[in-house]
Amino acid sequence: MVAGFTSATGDLLEVVQSYASTKPGNVLAPFIPGLTTCANAGMGGTASTLANTNLGTPFKTAWATAAADTVFQTVQINYRNQVYWTPAFNAAVADGLGNLGLALYYDTSINHGPGVPNSGDGSFDDIRSRT
């Protein structure tokens, strides 16, 4: 796994959807309905239960198979770059930060996700807007 994509935040769903559009019929495509259910529920007390019920061991097995596919690896890298790395890099450059600042921005982007400035949503964009 290139980044910590999760079923509750929806980024895992987006990665699998991108993989399915790039390589139809792949081993993860059948899990899109279950991933959609998990993403729609979001974070919280039922997230783990929903993931176990809708995905579970069969998803883990399919993920391990897909992980060896260079198409899937490329989909993950492209998603990571588009959603997390490039926005963090551009923000670090705009803010005049060096390598350590860039690393912190990227880490915050990966762990908190993109979001809305000054929204209080705890996202990278929200945190950055309040500093």
Secondary structure, 3 states (H helix, E strand, C coil): CCCCCCCCCCHHHHHHHHHHHHCCCCCCHHHHHHHHHHHHHCCCCCHHHHHHHHCHHHHHHHHHHHHCCHHHHHHHHHHHHHHHHHHHHHHHHHCCCCHHHHHHHHHHHHHHCCCCCCCCCCCHHHHHHCC
